[in-house]
Amino acid sequence: MSRSSSKDRSSSVPPSPQNRPTFPREPDLYTSLLSSRLTDTQDNGTFNNNGNPQATGSSTSPFLAPHRTLSSFGAIPTARLDDDRSSILSDGIGSNNGAGTSNGRKRQLMSTSELARSSGVKHPRLNYLSYYIPAIKWIPHYDLKYLAGDVIAGITMSSIYIPMGLSLASNLAHVPPVQALYSFAIVPIIYALLGSCPQMVTGPEAAGSLLVGEAVRHAINSGKQHDDDDTKNAIIAGIVTSICGVVALTAGVVRLGFLDSVLSRALLRGFISAVGFVISIDQFIAEFGLISLAKLEGVSHASSITKINFLFNHISDIHGPTALVSMVSLAIILGFKKFRTRIQDRHNWVVFIPDRFLVVTIATVLAAKLDWASNGIENLGDVAETNFQIRFPFKQANITKIREALPTAFLISVLGFFESVVAAKSLGSPIDANISSNRELVALGVGNILAGLGCGLPSFGGYGRSKLNKQTGGKTGMSSVVLSSITMFCLWFVLPYFKWIPRCVLSAMISSVAFSLLEEAPADIRFFIKIRSTPDLLMMFIVFTLTIFYSLELGIAVGVGLSVVQILKHATRARISILGRVPFTDPAIFKNAEEFPEEIVQIEGCLIVKIPEPLTFANAGDLKNRLRRLEVYGSTIAHPSLPRLRSDEHNRNVVFDVHGMTGVDGSGAQVLKEIVEGYLGRGVRVFFARGPRKGGEVWETMERAGIVELVRGGEGDFFEHVSDALKAMEAEEIVVERPASV
């Protein structure tokens, strides 16, 4: 494995600059970091400053004396180019106290400011701050060519979602309609300043508003307040919204953005479908003119099953004019949605038609001119015109309400964050912005905290309206600023005219949203049936059923609990496998013996085990059990009741292929040491192939744990390839190949 020094010297000459590869992202930063590190590059103790391999073990151990293939940079091993790139960048961003060594001495690392200056950044601190506050970057460099599209998109959003906000507040959250407008006035502009997705539109959502309504319903049913106490209902909404903001902000600060992967698609589809069903049943009462009767019988805040029973018992009491206006409004909204979907590919202008705004405007004008109220069609009524008041929710008088609102606020935060991140990542950005889940949490958290001070509704990003924003020309956060500005204008000047809006029309708008929540469920169900994913179907059914028959909180809580159990089961299962050699391959190829039994040959007297993942406390406990199954049965899926299928003669040597074992914690190292000790005690030689770099974190952990000493003391060793370990055994004349069928 040794190489001549002349070869090393010739290979270390860097190529000409024109032949060097370039990277599309941060070339200046990477090049400067690379050049600063080339002066004392080493492979964690494997190479010295002159690029010559150091003696790190016996000459029979290829892994301990790896060959060095130089890349076009002239000093970095090709096999480690990607790893070095990430490690250089991460090292450079670290502190100056030096992490890592060069020939046993500390390496001086560059600070973030030094890295920025070396890359030509004039104002490092401002550049650093602009990552967390994107408005610092996009506002000074705003391109006026985007202005027309942003303004049109903002107006379109306002015409559709301001009436929708009134519906969500009055019909789902059971708070004064103006509270939704406070959210639309505050959260979008905050998100425009702090959010990482310029085209995202934030605001109250149906699921979150319904959960706020559940909190209000709980307070009413417990006798702590009355249904018509708008002030106390608004305070509850403000408390829930503020807690949502605190939860989101805290999660973003401590970098919990990765949790958007915790909830499965089946769980969310089951819950969202249940929300759509619950909303539909709620709105039927208003659409049929049965609001007063429902309040009289005390079913306004009852379960969905109770409301269904109420509707069947009072079919004869349906108010004809109200039902007619509701059905016509709903038919227009749904019909235009279908029409727009069919022709918008050929005629893009159709997306600019604010169908909901037109329906609400026409219905409001007709209600005022024709006095629909005299015919029994209930209007929205006077909307509070009081000045905006800041109510700090976290005070002693609200302790009981805060404690009761915590579960609801947490669920809203989880659902809202998941939908926001999905929307942000699906939309992307016309200016190639970097979408960060953690920054999304911070932006949404700050926005909801401020909205909660005004007793607004919880607000998160929505894919539907964000997609419409993109389709109508929105390119930057300016469209959200326009939305907030128009909402403020409505709060100051248009509120008196809202009183003529028929409640049944607002209910029809909410019903259209509920149907959109339900329309994707059949496709998901068909897909899960097609791939025979019984666990996902069962998850959807459980969450949907519990939400319908019991409560929203119980449905999502059980769903999250089941998801966590699935994650833990997946994380604690050791994914080891037995390998066999594909005959007549040079270099030798090894495949999973269980998946490709007809393509491989077994190695007589040798068990080759692949560990494809980091070894931690979570999966180390299962490693011994699954390893024993491989020894006894040659498979990890064989049932323990079977008789022994593999004799001890086939396990005289064990080779661990640990290429995927990129990390080992204390528990994992302890279990691995016990396994090695057990083999050595039975006279079995242990080899490691494709193992960790000497000097790396995994190697040092194994060395400190005594695993390296045990392996070498038991006449084993560490090799660069599995075939090298087999050759070493073959040299001892203890390895014989035989067909897998024998």
N, C-alpha and C positions, 0 to 999 in steps of 0.2 A: 504493500500500500504506500510505500514511501515514494517520493518523487524527487527528481534532481532539482537542485537549487537553481540551475540555469533555466529549467523549464518554468519554475515559479517566477523567476525574474522576468522572463520574456512574456509570460502571460499576465504579469501585473502591469504592463505598460498600457495606459488608457488609450482607447481609440480616438480618432479625430472627432471633434465636436459635431461635425455634420452627420456622423454615423451613430450618434447617441440617440436612444429613444426618448421621446418626449411624452409627457403626461398631460391630459387635458385639464386636470384640476390642480391648482396651486403649484405650477411648475417652479416658480421662483422660490417658494417656501421649501419645497422638497429638495431642490438643487442646493440651496444654501445650507440646509441641514445636513445633506449628504456630504458636502465638501468639508463642513466643520467636523465631521465624524471620521472621514477617511484617514485622517492623520494617525489614528490609533485604532483602526477597525480590528475587531477580533470576533470570533465565533464563540462568545462566552467562554473563553479560555482555551479554545481549540486552535486559534491562530495567534501568532505574535504580530508585532507591528510591521515586520518585514513580509508578512503574508506567507510565512513558511509554517507548515503543520508542526505542532508541538507533539511530543511523545506523550500520549495520554493512556497508554495501556499496552498490552502485549501485541506483537505483530500479527497474531492470529485473529485479532478482533477488528474486522473492518469497520465496525461502528465506532470504535474508539479512535480510529485514525481515518476520518472521512476524507474523500478526495475533494479538491477545491476547483470548481468550475467557475471561471470568471465571466461575468456579464459584460455587456458593452460599456458599462460604467468603469470597468477596469479594476475594480477593487472589491466588489460585493459578490459573493457566491450566488449563482443563478438560482439555485434551489431555495435560497433564502431571500430573494429580492423583495417579494411581497411582504414577508414577515419583517424584513429590515425597514421597509418603507413605513409600515405602521408603527414599528417600535421607535424609529428615529423621530417621527412626528410626535408620538406620545412622550418620548423622553424629552424632546425639546420643549414641550409645553409644561413640563414639570418644573420643580423648583431648582435652584442653583446649588442645592446642597449635595447633588450628585447621587444618582442611583445607578448601579452597575459598575463594573470595573474594567480596567485595561491593564492587563498584566499585574493584577493584584492591587492596583491603585485606583482611587476614585476618579471618575470622569466628571469634568465640569460641564454642566448642562446649561443651555441657553434658556433664559426666561421668555415669557410670551412677548414682552415688549421688545426684547432683543431679536427674537424671531421676526416680529413684524417689521422692525427697522431694516433688518437684513433683506427683507422681501420688498423694500421700497415703500412701505406704508408710512405716510407722513404723520398721521395722528393715531398712534397705536391705541390709546385709551378710548378715543372716540370710536374707532373701528371695532374695538372689543365691545363697547356699550351698544353699538348698533346691532349687534347680533341678538341681544336680548330686548332691544327696543327698535324694531325694524323701521318705525316711522322716522328715526334719525337718518336713515339712509334713503327711504323712498320719497319723503316729502321734499327735501332740497333738490332731488334729481327727478322730480315728477315731470313726465313728458306730456305736454299739452295736447298731443294727438290722442291721448286716452280720455281727455276730459269729456268730450261729447258722449262717448260710450258709457262712461261712469255715471254721468248725470241721467241719461236715459234709463240705465239699469236701476239707479236709485229711485227714480220716479216710479218705474214699473213695480219695484219691490214695495214701495210705500202704498201704492194703489191697491195692491193685493193683500199685504200682510198687516196693514193697520186695521182694516175691518176684521181680518182673521184674529188679530190680537184681542179685539173687543169680544169676539166670540169665545175665545179660549178663557178669558177672564170671567165673563159672566156665566157661561154655560158649563165649564169644566172646573175651574178653580173656585167658583162661587165667591169671588171678590169683586169689588167695583171695577168696571171696565177700564177706568183710567189707569189702574195699576199695570196693565199690560203695556200701555203707551209709555209709562215711565221706563220700562225695560227696553223698549225699542228706541227710546231717546238716549239711553245711557250705554247699554252694552255694545251695540255695533260700533260706536265711535271709539270706545276703549279697545275693542278687538282690533280695529283698524290701526291703532297705535302700537299694540303689543303682539298681535297675532302673527303667525308665520305663513298663513295662507291668504293672499290678498283678495281672493274671490269668495272667501267664506262670508256668509251672511248669518249673523247670530240673532237670536230672539227667542221668545217663548215657544215651546213645543207642546204638542197634544199630550204626550205621555207624562211629561213633567207637570203640566197644568192639571192633569187628572190626579196625579199623586198629591199635589197641593190641595185639590178638592177633597181628597181622602183625609188629609190632616185637618181640614176645616170641618169635615163631616164628623170626625172623631171628637173634636172639641164640642160640636153641637150636641151629639148624642150623649156625651158625658155630662151635659147640663151646665157646662162652664160658660156658654154664651148662646145667643139666639141666632136663628138663621138670618134674620134681617139686620144683624149688628155688623154693618159694613166696616166700621173702624177696627173692631177686634179681628174680623176675618182678614183684613188687609195686614194687620200686625203679624198674624200667623204666617201669611205669605211672605212678609219681609223677613221673618225669622228663618223660615225654610230656605229662602234665597240666599241670605247671608251665610248660613251654615254651608250651603252648597259652594259658595265662593271660598270659604275658609278651607273646606275639604280639598277643593281643586287646587287652590294656591299652595297649600301644604304639600300635596302630592307632587306638584310641579317643582317646588323648591328642593324636595328630597329625592327628586328624579325617579318617580314611580310611573313614568310614562309608558314603560314596558307592559304595564298591567292591562293595556287595551287588548292584549291577547288572551286574557284569562277567560273571558266570556265566549262560549262557542256560538257558532252561527245558529245552531239548532235552538239553543236557549233563547237567543235574542229573537229569532223568528217566532218561537212559541209565545214569548211574552208580548212582542209587538202585535201579533195577531190577536191575542187576548185583549190587549188595550184597544185595538180597533173594534172588537166585538162589544166591549164594555161601553165605549163611546157611542157606538151606534144605538145601543139600547137606551142610553141616557138621552140622546137627542130625539128619539121617537116620542118621548113624553112631551117635549116642547113643540115638536113638529105637528103633533096631533091636537095641540091646544089643551093638554091635560096637566099643566103646571100647577094650577090652583088646587085641583083635585088631588094631585100627588102630595102636595104639602098638607092638605087636610087629612089624608090617610097616613101621613108619616113615612112615605116611601121615597121621598126626594133623595135621601142619602142612604138608601138601603142597598142590598146586594143586587147584582144583575138578575139573578134568578127571581128575586122578589119583584123586580120591576117588570120582568117578562110576564109573570103571573098577573100583575096589576094591569098591564096592557090588554091581556086576553079578557080579563074580567070587565073592562071598561071600553070595549070596542064600540058599544052603542053610544058612548059619551064623547066620541071624537068630534071636535069642532070642525065643521066642514070648510069654512073660509080659510082658517089657519092651515089645515091640512092641504088645501088646494095651493095656497101661496108657497108652502114648503116644498111640495112635490114639483111644482113648476120651476122654482128656483134650483132645486137639486138636479132636475132634469137638464136645465140649461148648463149648469156648471159641469156635470158629467159628460153631457153631449159635446160641449165645446172642447173639453179635454180630449175626447176621442177624436174629434175633428182635427184638432191641432196636432195630435200625434201622427195622424195619417199624412198631413200635407206639409208639415214644417220642413221636411227634407227638401221639398221643391220650392216652398215659399217661406223663407225664413222670417218674413215680416209678421207672420201670424203670432210669433211669440211675444210681440209687443202689445197685443190686445189684452188689456186687464179685465178678463171676464168676470172675476169675482167683484171687482170694483164697480163694474157696470151693473151687475145684478143688484148689489147693495144700493147704489145710487138711484137706480130706477125704482126699486121697491121703496126707498125712503121718500122719494118725491111723490109717488103714488099714495103712500100712507099719509103724508101730510096733506095733499090736495083732496083726497077722497075720504079722509077721516076714517081710515080702517079701524081705528081704536073703537069707534062707535059700533062696529060690526063684530067686536069681540077679538080682534087680532091684536095681541099684546105688543106694545112697543118697548124699546129699551128703557125709556124714561129719562129723566134728568140725570146727566152725568155730572158727578161732583166737579165743581169748578174752583175748589179751594186751592190756595197756593201750595206748591210743592213743599212738603215738610220732611225734614230729616229726622228719622226716629232710630236712635241707636238700639239695636235689638238685644245686645248682650249686656243686660243690666239685671239687677237683683230681682226686680218685679217679674221678669220673664223666665226665671229659672225653670219653673215647671213646664212652660211651653217649649223651652229649648230642649229639655230632656225628652219630651214627647215627640218633638219634630226631628230629632237626630236620625232615627232609622229612615224616615221618609226622605230627608235631605241627602243621606248617604246613597240611597237607591237612585235618586234623581241625578246625583253627581256621576255615579258609575254609568248610567244609561246615557246621560248627556255627553260625557267625555267620549264614550265609545262611538256614538254617532258623529260627534265632531271630528274625531281623528279619522274615521272612515271617510267622511266627506272631504276632509283636507287632503288626505292621501289620494283619493280618487280624482279630485279636481286637478291637482298639480298646480302649476302656475305659468303664465305666459312669460314671466321674467326668470323662470327657473329658480324660484325661491327654495330654500332648504326647509322642509317641513319637519318640525320637531315636536314630538308628543309632549315633552316637558314644557316647552314654551307655550304650547296650546293650553296646557293646564294653568299656567301662570296667567295668561291673558284672560281666559274664561273665569278664573278665580277672582281676579281684580274686578272684572266687569260685574260679576254677580254680587260681590261685596258692596260695591257702590250702588247697584240697583236695589239691594236689600235695604239700604238706608232710606230709600224712598218707598219701601214696601212693594217693590216690583215683583214680577214673576221670575222664576229661574229661567235663564236664557243660555242656550247652547247653539252650536252650529247645526244646520240642517242641510242634508244633501239636496233635497228637492229644490228649495229656494236658492241655494248656492248655485246649483246647475242652471236655474232660470236666470240668475244674475249673470252668469257667464254667457248664456245664450243671447241675452239682450245687450251685450256690449261691455259688461263690467270687467275691467282689467286689473284694477288696483283697489286699495282700501278706500279710495275716494267715494266709491259707490255706497259703502257703509256710512260714510260721513254724510252723504246726501240723504240717506234713509233716516238717520238720526235728526238731521236738520228739518226735514219735512215733518217728522213726528213732533218735534218741538213746536213747529208752526201750528200744527193741529191742536196741541195742548193749549196754546195761547188764544187761538182765534176760532177754531172750528168746533169745539166741544158742544156748544149749545145746539148745533144741528144734529148731533148724534142721537138725540132723544127720540127722533122719529123713526129710527131704524127698527123694523119689525124683528122681534126676537126669533121668530120661526125662520127667517131668512138667515140669521146668524147660525142657527142650528143646522140649517141645510149646508152651510159652508163647512161646519165641523163634521157633518156626516160624510161629505166628500173626502175629507182628510181620513176619516175612519175607514172608508172603503179602500183608499190607497194603501192603508196599513195592512189590509186583508188581502189585497190582490196578488201579492207576491208569495203568499203561503202555498197555494196549490202547486206552483212550479217547484218550490223547495221540497214539498212532500213527494212529488213525482221523482225528483232527482234522488232523494234518499231511498225511495223504494227501488229505483233502478239499480243503485249500487249496493242495495241490501244492507243499508246502514241502520240496523235495528236500534242501536243505542241512541242515535240522533232522533229517530222517530219517537222513541220512548221519552226522550228529554222534552221534545216539543209537546207531546201529549200531557205529560205531568205538569209542566209549567202552565200550559193553556188551561187545563182542568182546574188546578188549584187557584189560578187567577179568577176564573169565572165563578167558581162555587164558593170561594172563601174571600180572598182579598188580593190586591195587587202586591202588597208587601210580602205575603206568604209565598205567592207564586215565584217572584224573583228571588226571594231568600233561599227557597229550596233549590231553585235552578242554579244559583251561584254556589250553594253548598255541594251539589252534585258535580259541578264543573271543577271545583277545588279537589274533590275526591278523585276525579279522573286524572287531574294533573299530578296529584301526589302518587297515584298508582303508576302513572307513566314515568315519573321521575325516579321512583324507588326501584324500578325494575332494571336489573342488569342486562344489557343487550349483548351478551357474549355469544360467540358462534364458533363452530369447529370448521377448520379450513382443510381443503384437500388440494392436491396439485393437479393442474391441467397437463396431461401428458404431451410430450413432444413440443414443449414451449421453451424458448430460450431468448431472453431471460425467463425464468420460471414464473408462471402465473398461478395464483392461488385463489380459489373461489369457495363460497359457502357450501359446505358438503351437504347441508340439508336442502338447499335450494337447487343445487345442480349436481345431484348424485350421479347422473349418467355422464357427466363431462369430466369428472375428476377421478384420481386414484388416491387411495388412502396411503399413508406413510406408515409402514410396519414399525411398531415399537415407538411411535411418536404421536403425541397429541398436540395439534396446533390450535391454539385458542386465540381468537381475535377479541380484543377489548376496544371497542370503537368510540369510547366516550370518556370524559373526565370521571375519575373515581372519587366520590365524595361520600359523606356520611349517609346521604339519601339512598344511594344504590349499592354501597359496599356491603351492607348487611345481606343482600340477596345474592351477592357474588359467589359465596361459598356453596350455597344450595344449587345454583345453576351450574357451577363448575363440576360439582359432584354428578349431576345428571349427564354432563358431557362424558365424564370418565366411565360411568356405569352403562349408559345407554347410547352414547354418541349423538345425543340430541337433547335440546333444552325443552322440548315440548312433550317428551315421553312421560307417561304417567308413572308415578313412583311405585304403583302396585305391580308393574311388570318385573319379570325376572331379569337378572343381569344379562346384558346383551354385548358387553365389551369387556374382555378380560384384562387383567392387570398387565399382561405382556405387551399390550398395545399402549401402555402408559409409562414405559420405562423412561421416556424423555418428554418433557413438556416445553413447548415454545409459545411464549406469549407475544403475539403481534399487538403492540401497544401504540400504533401510529396515531390513533384517535384519542389516546389518553393524554389530553393536553393540560390536565390539572389533577392534582392529588391533594386532598386535605389530610388532616391528622387522622381521622377515622379511617379514611381510605388507605393511607399508608400502613396503619396498624393491621388492617385486615389483610392487605397484600403481603405483609411480612409474615403473618400467621400462615397464609397459604403456602408461601415459599418454604417456611420452616417445616410445615407438614409434609410437603413433597420430599424435602431433603431427609427427613426422618424416616421415610419409607424407601430411601435409596433411589429416588427419582431425580435425574438431572434437570435443572431448570435453565432455560435460555430466554433472553428477551431480544426481540427483533424490532427494527424500526422504532427504537425507543427515543427517549428525550435527549436533547443535546447536553453534552457534558458542560456543567456550569450553569445550565438553565434552572429555572425554579423547580421543575418536576424532578430533574436529576438530583438537585441538592436535597430535596425532601426525601427521596429514596435513599440517598447516601446517608443522611442523618438518621434515618429510620433503621439503618443497618441492612437494607435489602441488597445493596450492591455488594457488600462484603459477604453476605450469605450466598449470593449467586456464584461469585467467584470462588469462594471457599468450597462450594459443592461441585467444583469442576465445570461450572457453567460459565456463561459469558454474555456480553451484549454485542449485538450485530446490527449492521445497517439494513440487511434484508433477511427475510425468512430463509431464502435459499442459502445464504451464507451460513446460517445456523445449521441447516441440514448438511451442508458440505463438511462442516466441522465434525458433525456426528458420523458422517459417512467415512471420514478419514479414520475414525475409531472402529470402523467396520461393525457398526451397531444399527445401521439404518438400511432397510430393504423395502423397496416399493412393491405393492401388490395391487391388483385391480380392486375397485370398490365393491364389486359383486361377490368377491371371495369372502 
